[in-house]
Structures are given as C-alpha cells and as structure tokens.
Amino acid sequence: MKILIYFFLAFLFCGGQSALAIDFNSLASDPLWIGQLQYRKTILNHWKGEADGPGFFISSQGKSSPAAELEATYKIFQEHPDQPWGYTGQPVICAFPTRKYFLEQKLGIQFRDIPCKEREEWKRPLSGTKFYLVYSSAFPNNPASMFGHTFVLLSKHDPPDSAQGLFDYAINFSADTAGSDEKSLLYTIKGTLGGYPARYRLYPFYQMINLYINWESRDLWYLKIPWDEQQIDRFLDHVWEIFTTTHFDYYFFDENCSYRLLAAMDYVDPNLHAVDHFYSRFPLYYVSPLSTYKYLHHFYKDNTPEYFTPSLRKTLKNEISHLNTDEKKHFHHLRRDSQDVEHENNVKVLDTLITLLDYKKRTASSNYLSSQVLDDLDKTLRRRSQIRSPSVDGPAVKAPASPLISHEAHSIYFGLGQEGDRKGSLAGGKVAYHDILSPTEGFERWSHLNFLEADLTYFQNKFKVRSFIPLNIISFFPIESYESKLSWRAELGYNQQLSTYLRGGVGASVQDSSEKAMAYGFISPILSTAEDFTNGHGYLLEAELGFLAEATKWGKIWIFYRDFLRPNTWNFDDNLETTTFRTAFYLDTNNEIRLETDLNDRATDSKIYFQHNF
C-alpha cells in the first residue's frame, strides 16, 4: 500500500514536466528561444524584445525577460491552449507554432492537440515552394526607394518566372504609410524616427511585379537560398507568429525590411548570424537591402544562383532600341500624333507604342495621369487587336552588372590638400550608399546618395572640420525622346563657405547614346547661416552647369561650374563663381584615387586622396 502511495505522490508532484521542475532561466537562454522571439541585448546588457505591437508577449514582463515569457508560454499552453489570441482570435497554441515546437522538443512533452485551421489554410498554397530572397533595385527619384528593397519569394518555379509564376507568393515586410508620404521626404523623416508601424504581409507575386517592375520601374534580382522544406516551414511558422499577433516600429536605417527578414532567417539558420554581422559594422550601424543581398550570397556562396527580371522602363528602352530607322520614325510620329494609329500595320511599332503608353500610365501619379494617355492606349490596343499577326519577340533585355559586384557602402579617405597658400593633410569618411564618382556596377548609373560625410583638415598645426554633410542626394533623370522628368537634389550640411546650409534644387539632364556621358543644369535655392556670404539675407540662389563621364572602366570625371545670385540685386557675382574638377581612378571595386580642384578668383583649392570603401 505504501508503494502505491509513493508512486501516486511522485506522479502528482514530479510526474511529467511540472512547472516547478523546469529551470526556465536556463532554458530561456537557448539561442533558439532568443532568436524566435527576436530579443536583442541593449547597451546596458539587458534583454529587449523588438516586437512593438500587442499580443506577441504573453507575460507582462515578456518584452524584457525571456525567462518570464517562456514560463508564461508554457503555462498557457498547458492550461488554456485554446484561449483566443492575436488579431484573428485563433487558439493561442496555434498562434505560436515555433514556441510549441521548441517546448515539446526541449522538454520531451506533447501539448494537447488543437486544430489550427487558419494557419494550415494560410500555409497550404506555400507548400512545395523554393525560397528566394528578392532585391528590388534602388530608384532615387522616389525617397521611399532610395536604398532598394528586399522581400521573400516562395515560388514553385525554378528558376522564378515573372510570367508563369504570377500566382506564386511573396512575403513582404513594409511600413504602413499614407500613399502620399511615400513620394515625399516626409517618408524619410518619419521612417528615420520610427514613425510608422510595419508588418509582414503575404502577397500574390503578380502584385509585387506590378508594384516594383511596372509602377516603380525597378529591376528585380533573385537569390535562391538553399533551404530544405523543413527550414522553409519553420520560416513560415515564425512569420505567422508575428503576422497574426504584433507589429514592429519601422526604422529606415536599421529595423527596416531587410533587418526583419534577416532576423527571421537567423532563427531558421542559427549559423547565419546576419543581424550580428550588421551590428558589428563600423562606423555606424544600418542595414541596407543591397548589403543584405550581398551578405546572403557570400554566406551561402556557390549555392545561391542569381536571376534577373528587368523593369518596365528597361523593357521599353530595349524595344525602342531594336526598331529599325523607319520603324523608329513611325513610332515617334505616332507617339506625338495618335490619330494615324488606325493606319499603322507594323506589329513591332504598335507593340512598342503599347509598352510606352502602358509605362506612362503605370508610372504617372494618379493626379497627373493624362486622359490622353488612356485614350491613346485604348486606341492602340484596338488597332493591335485587328492585326492577327503574332508579336515578334526581339532580343531579351541584357541584364546589367549584378548588385553582387557593387562596391561597399561605407568609405574612409586620407590624403594631402591645399587651400590657397596653406598645405596640409586631410582625412574623412562617410556612410554612403553610392557616390556618383564611385564604380557604377550594381547601381543606377547617375545616382548619388551620401550620409554623414565628414571632411577634416590639418593645416599649419591647426585641426579643422572643413565640411560635415548629414544628407546629400542627387537624382539625375536624363531626358529621353519619349520622357521628360526633372532631375533634383537635396543637401543639408556645413562647410566653410556657407556655414550651416540647406540646398534644394531642380534641373534637367541629358546623356549621350552610350549613356556614359551626361550634361546637366540645376537651379538651387539655398538657406544659409553665413550672413556675410548672403549679405544678411540668409538665402541666395545657386546656378550650376555640369558634365559627368565614365571616361573608361577605370574611372570617371566630373566638371561643374557654380555661381550665385545675390538676393539684393539678383545679379551673378563674379567673385563667387567656382569651377570644380573631380576625377576618380579605380584601383579595384573598393579602392580609389581621387583628385579635386576648385578654381575661383580668390584662391585655388585642391586635394588628392585615397578612398577605401568597406
């Protein structure tokens, strides 16, 4: 009888896995637990969960205590596994499948079986897919896409196919923004300060094609990640947990689209350490989509084949380039005067005209879409439908240089300089995305985007900050025969001439047929705290004319002339005009020798320096 009582007491107090017998502190330190709840250490070495919305943490202390969250999860799974949870009111044990798997594996137990119909329905069309990381190229004309974008494609096609794979699915992490915000600098300001909530979403792939390739006219690059079915399933379960319970505050530089995907991928493959890689970067921490794309290719090495889909703009330029002289004449005539489209019989001309009108329709803001474009498109489609001849497929769009061979983002430089009669040494650095003089491969040719650029000098035993520029954007959009858009610039900083200043400008640019040389002009209002320079007005107007050329594959040259209009007379001041010569010679992708000279009536400033991108 005593033996039976002892067995009963042992079962009551020690049987199974009693919460009292589990060392939650030790179990919560497991990297898998830390990874799947996306905890990170703060500067003070405390844990902090990065999820910001309600519903992700079961414990009231869960955001700062992995152990408290683990214990609360265990208890609710044991006692109330069917308690409604999250945005959809699903059973709590269905809301957190990776937590359930973790606890069952680590403790050797089995929780009560609860049907999870919503999750199974969500995952069903994603079964049997391949995992691709997709990089959408940068497009500086839109502040929302200055750095590019990354998302995940789950495709049943290998390689991915933008036509046959339209009904594949993509998982995208993006901020909830007002549509108007994305086309303004307000997006950058609010995004930098965490002003938007952001979530994972599941989209049919055709919607991503429409958004990036058609509407925003950006190229897509795909990396096939060598994950097996089990790893992809874990990734989907992890996304499901976040998708149905919480959101994250969106930060443009770090907790962005790429960061959240990397954090999820770190959980699936603990050897990846992708987030740690970016946290360890010097001088400042940020995660760029391009660096993400390159890091994953480097980590998985030869197991990541790459594929490419061109933007609608590249497709249009390709079609126009393969028209013969007579066809181009007809095309441009119909582009200017659609009345004669009813008499056009050339299939290539009509197809190219349809592509052009479709491009104009998709890329125009809804407020500025001309009704004439829609009428011309309808008219051309009607005419094309009357001709039974099939379309003639010309040569495919040639893929540009892969983002994988692009230069690194950060840079430091040091060298020698001269300001008038003073000579000395100089050094500096910047958290850049792409400097227009750096190698073009992997970037839009005429893009320029630098952050936190500092230029320091040491002349005659005196140390000086020559310039500090937190933001410098130049977006050239060369005029084409079929399209005219303004180029623009925005710059905030400090230098010795303007003191603290804000420069904004608009202009026009044209390029040669090889697209390797460009001329441009800008008119730029400037707000400046240099009262002597502005004659006490605090503002002036700058005119700039320039020329850029990729002289050889080993370098570029940039020449520009600037003069200023004084606000009191609105006349150009000959004492302020400057002609600048800049050139870069590439030792390799990430190492350059640069020369710069500024010529004006007051003095000649020059410098020569070595720049390393890392």
N, C-alpha and C positions, 0 to 999 in steps of 0.2 A: 504493500500500500504506500509506504514511504517513497519507494522508487517512482511510482506513478505521480505522486505529488511533486517530486523534484523535477520530473520531466515536464509537468504542467507549468510549474513556475519558470523553468528555463525557457519554455516556449513563449510564456506570457511576457517575460522581461527581456529575453535575449534572442528570441527566435526571429527569423527573417532579418531585416536590417532596421532595427529600431532607430528612430531619430537620435535617441540618447547615445547610441553606439557609434554613430558616424562622426568622424573628425571632419567637420565642414571646412574648417580653416585650411587643412592640408589639401583636401580635395579641390577647394576653390582656387588654389594656386596653380592648378594644372593649366598649361598654356592653351589647351583646347577650350576650357571654360572661359578663360580670359579673352580668347580670340572670338568665340561665338557671341559673346556679349559686348564685344568691341570696347573693352576697357583700355585706358592708357594711363600711365603714370604722369602726375602733374610735376611742376618744378619742385614742389615740396615733397616729392616722392610718395604722394597719396594716390590711390586709385580713383579714377573718374570715368564713369560710363558716358560715352559720347552721344547716345540717343537722347533727344530733347523732348519728344512728344510723350503723352501719357500712354500707359498700357504696356510698356516694354519691361519695366521693373515691377516685380510682384511685391517685393519688400519695400517699405517706406525708406529704408536705408540702402536700397539696392544700387542706386547710382554711384555711391561711394564705397560700398562694401560688397565685393564678390562673394564673400562667405555668407553674409546675411541674405543675399539674393539666391544663393544655392540652397540654403536651408528653407527659405520660403517656397522655392520652386518644388523641392522635394515634398514638403508638407501638403501643398495644394494638389500635387499630382496624386498623393496617397489618399487624401481625404475628400477632395472635391474636384476630380479630374474633368467633370462635365460642366463646371461653372462657366457661364458665358464670359467671353473675353474679347477684347480688341474691337476694332471698328465694325467687324461683321458679326459679333456676338457668338462666335464659334466656341466649342468646348476649349477650356484653357490648355488641355493637354494636346489639342490639335493646333493651337496657336504657336506652340514651341516644340516642334518635332526634333530639332537638334539637341535641345536640353533633355528631352525624353530619352533619346538615343544615348547621350552622354551618361546620364544617371544609371540607365539599365546596364550599360557596358561596364562602368566602373564599380557598381555595387553588386552586379550579378543578380539583379531582380527583374521582375516583369510587372509593369503597372497594368491596371485594369484596361482592357481593350475597349476603346471608344471609337465609333465610326467617325471618320473625318472626311465627309463627302465634299465639302467646299475645296479643301486642299487637293484632294485627288482629282477633282474636275479641273482645277487650275493647272495642275501638272500634266494632265493627260496629253494635251497636244504637244508637250515639250519632251515626251519620251522618245528615245532613239535618235536624239539630235547630237550634232557636233558643236563644240564650244569655240566661238571666235571672239576675240577682242577686236573691236572696230574703232579705228581712229578717223574722225572727220576732220579734214584739214582746216587750218585757220583761215579766216576771212576778215581782215582788219576793217573793212568798210562797215562792219557791224560790231559795236562794242561787246555784244553778248557772245561773240565767237572769236575774239582776238587770239585766244590760246588754242583753239581747236576744241575737240570734244571726244570723249570715249564712251562707248556703250558695248553691251554684250549681244551677240547674235547667236541664237540657238537654231541651227539650220540642219535640215535633213539632206542637204545637198553638199557634196564635197567635190570640187570647190564650191563656195557660195555663189549663187546665181541671182543677180538682181532682177531677172525676168521670171525664171521658173520658181525662184524661191520667194516670191512676193508674199506667200502665206506662211513663211517661217515667222519666228517671233524674236523680238528684241527686248532686252531688259535695260532700261534707261534710268539713270539717277539724275534728276534735274530739279531746279528750283521752281517753286510755284510763283510765277511772276505775272504781272499785268502785261498784256501783249505790247502796249506802248513802251513799257520800261525797257524791253529787250533791244529796242532800236535807239536807246539814248545812253548818255553817260550815267544816268541815274542807276542803271543796272549795275555798273561797275562800282559805284559808291555804296549802294545798299548791299551788293554782293560781298564787297570787301569787309563790311561791318557785320555780316551775319544777319542781314535784314530780311531774308526770305526763308521760309520752311522748304525743305526738299525731301523728296520721296523716291523710292523705287517704283517703276511702273512697267507693265508688260504691254508691248505694242505689236501689232502685226508689222512685219518688216516693210511692207509697202508704205506705211505711214512714215517710217524713218527715211525711206528712199525719197518720198515726196518732200519731206522737210529739208534734208541736207543736200541731196543731189539736185532736186528741182527748184525748190523755193529759195534756198540759200546758196545754191550753185557751188557746193563744196565737194571735193573728192572724198571717196571712202577707201580706206586701206584696211585689210583684214589680216589678222594673225590667227592661225589655227592653233589653239592651246591643246597640248597632248594630254587631255584628261580622259579617264575612262568613265563608264556610265555611272559608277558609284560616286565618283567625285562630282560629276555634274549634278547628280541627285542631291548631294549634300549642299552644293551651292544653291540650288533651288529652294531647299528647305530653309536655309539661312535667310535668303531673300524674303521668303514667305513670312518668317517671324517678324521681320522689320516692316514689310509691306502692310501687314494687317494690324499692327499694333502701335506704330510710332512714326515720327519723322525726325530729321536732323536739321539743325540750323545750317544754312548754306554759306560757306566762306569761299570767296573767289580764289584765294591763293592756296589754301590748304584743304579744308574739308569740302572738296568740290566733287564733280562727277568721277574723276579718276581716283581720288582718295577712297571714296566709299567702295568702289569696285575692288580696289587693291586690298582694303580691309577684309572684304568678303572672301577674296581669293587667298589671303593669308590664312584664314580659318580653314579653308579646304585643303591647302597645301602648306603646312606649317614650316616647311623648309624655304618657302619663298621669301619671307622677311621683307616684303616690298615696302610696307609703311615705315619700318625701321630704316630702310635704305634712304628714304627721303628725309626722315627726321635727322639723319646724321649728316646731311649735306651742309656745306659751308658756302657763303656766309649767312644766308637766310633760308628758312625752311618754306618751301612751297612745292606743290605737286602739279606739274603741267601734264596735260594729255600726251604731248609728244614724248616727254621723258618717260611716262608710264609705258607707252607703246615700245619704246626702245629697251627699257629695263626688262620687260617680259620676254622680248625676243632674245636678249642677252642671257637671261636665266635659263630658258628652255633650249637655247642655242639652235642646232640644226633641226629640231623637232617642230619648228614653227614656220611652215610655209606661208608666204605672203601673197595676197591677191589685191586687185585694184578695180574700182568702178569709177569712171570719170564723171565729173559734174556736168550738168546740162549745158553750162557755158562752154566747157571744153568740147562737148559733143557738137555744139553749134559751130564753133570755130573750125573744127575738123571737117564738118560737112561743107562749109564755105570754101575752105582751102582746096577741096577736091573737085570743085566746079571748074570747068574749063573757061576760057576767056569769054566765049559767047554766053555760056550759062550764067557766069557772074554778072554780065551785062543785063541779062533778063531778070535775074534775081534782084539786083539793086533797083531796076526800073519798077518792078512790082512792089518792092519794099516802100518806094516813095509814092507809087500810084497804084492802088489795088484794083482800079477799075478794069484794067486789062487782064486780070487773073482768069477771067472767063474764057479767054482765048489761048491760055498757056497750055501746052501739051507735054512739056518736058517734065517727066516724073521727078528727076533729081532736083530741078528748080522748085517744084511745088513742095516736095518733101522738106527741102531746106528752109523754104519760106514758112512752112508749118512749124518747124523747130524754132525758128526765130520768134514767131508770134506767140508760141507756147512759152518760150523763155521770157518774153516781155510780160506776158500775163502772170506767170508764176512769181517773178522777181519784183514786180511793182507793188508798192504799198497799196492796200485796198482804197485809200483815199486819193491815190493818184493814178489809178488804172484807167486809161483812156477807153471810152466806149468804142472808139475807132479800132483799137486793137482787137477787141472782141468781135466786132463786125467783120474785120479783115480775116480773122481766124476762121470764123464761120463760113465766109465766102470761099476761102481757100480750101477748107475741108470739103465743102460741097463740090468744088471743081475736081478735087483729087478723087472723090468717090465716083466721079463719072468716067474716070480713066481706069480701065481694067488691068492695065499693066502692073506687075508687082514692083515693089520698091527695089532699087538697086543698092545693095549693101556695099559701101565703099570701104576703104581700109579702116580698121579699128583705130580708135584713139590711142596714140602712143602714150604709154604710162610715163609720167615724169620721173625724176630721180626719187627713189624711195625715202620716206622720212627716216628710215633706219640709218642712212648715211649722213644725216644732217649734223651740223656742229652742235656742241653742248651749249647750254643756256647761259650759265654764269661766265664772267670773264674778269681777269685781273690784267693790269698792264703796268709797265715801268719803262722809263727811257730818259731822254735828255730834251730840254726845251730852252727857248729863248723868247724873252719879252722885251722888245726894244734893245737896249744895251745890256740887259741883265740875262745871265745864263745860269742854268742850274739843272737839277734833276726833278723828275715828276713821277708820280705813281697814281693809280686809281683802280676802280673796279665798278662793276655794275651787275645787277640782277636782271639780265636781259632775256628777251625771248628770241629776237633776231635783229641784229644791227644790219642796216642796209648795205654796208660795205663788207660784211662777212660772206662766206660762201653761200651761194643760193640753194644748193641741192637740199631738197626736203622742205623748202619754204616757198611761199608765193614770192615771185622774183622781186617785186617792188614794195615789199612790206618792211616796216621799221617799228619796233616796239621795245623800248628800254625802260627799266625801272631802277630807281635808286642808284643813279650813276654819279660817282664822286670823282673829281679830278683834283689832285693835291700837288703842290709845287714846293720845292725847297730852293729858293734863290737868295744868294748873298746872306747865308746863315739865318734866313727867315722862312718859317713854315707858313703856308697859306692855303686855304681852301679856294681854289680857282673857280670851281663850279660844283654845285650839287643839284641834281635834277631828279626828283622823285618820279616824274612821269614824262615820257617823250614818245609820242605816237605820230607817225607819218603814214598816211594811207594814200598811195598813188593808185589811180584808176584810169589807165590810159584810154583815150578816146578811140573808139573803133568806128568803122564806116556805118555800123548798124546800131551804135550805142554811144551815148554821151553822158557820163556821170562826173560829178565833181570829185576832185581829189581834196583831201582835208588833212589837217594836222591839229594836235593839241599838245601843249607843253607847259609844265609847271616846274619852276626851279629858282636857282640863284646863280648869278655869275657876277664878275667884276664890273661889267658894263651896265647891266640892267638892274642890279641888286636882286631883290625878290620880284619875280615876274610871273605872269600868266599869259601865254601866247596861244591864240587860236587862229586858224586860217583856212581859207578855201582857195581853190585854184583849179587849174587844168593841166593835163599832161598828155603827151603823145609819144609813141615809141616807133622804132623802125620795124620793117617787116621781119627781121630776125628776132625781135623782141629782146635784144641785148643792149639797146641804147635808148635813152629816153630824155626828152626835154620837158621842162615844166615851168609853171609860174604860180606864185602864191601872193595873195594879199592877206596880211595877218595883223589884226588889231592886237595891241599889247598893253596890258596893265602892268605898271612898274612902280616900285617904291624909290627908284633913283630920281629924285627931284631935279637934280642938275641936268640929267640926261633928257628929262621930259619937260624942262622949263617950268617945273612946278605944277604941271597939269596932271601928272600921274598916268598918262596914257599917250600913245602915239601909234602910228600906222607904219607897218613894215612892208616893203615890196621886195620880192625875191624872184630871181630867174636862175634856173639851174640846169645842169646836164649831168646825167649818170650813164656810165657804160661799163659793161662787163668786157673789158678790153681783151682778156684771154681767160682761159680756165684757171689761171693762177692769180687773177687779181681784178680789181675794179678801180675806176676813177670817179670822182665826184667833184664838180666845179660849180660854185654858185656865187651870185652877186647879190648883195643886200644893200638897201638904202632905206632911210626913214623919212617920213613926212611929219614935220613938227605941227602940233595942234594949233599953234597961234597963227602960222602963216599958210599951212598946208602946202609948203614947198619942200622939195627934196633938199637935204642938207649935205653938201659935198664933203663936209668934214666927218660925216658919219658913214659914208659908203665904204663897204668892205668887199673884197673879192677873196674867196676861200678856195684853196686847192686841197683835196684829200685823196689819198690813194692807199690801197691795201694790197699787199703781196702775200700770197698764201704759201707757207712752208708745208702745211698739210691742212686737214679739215679744221683742226682746233688750234693752230698756231699761225700767227700773222705778224708781219712787219708793217707798220703804218707810218705815213708821213703826212703832216698837216701844216699848211702855211696860210696865214691871214695877212692880206695886204691892204693897207689904208694910208691916208695922208699923215697919220700920227706916228705909226711905227709898223714894223713887220714882226709878227709873232710866228714862231714855228716850233715844231716838235717832231721827234722821231722816237718811236717806242715799239716794244714787243708786246703783243697781246696773246694771252693764253685763255682759251675757252674750256670750261670744265663743268 
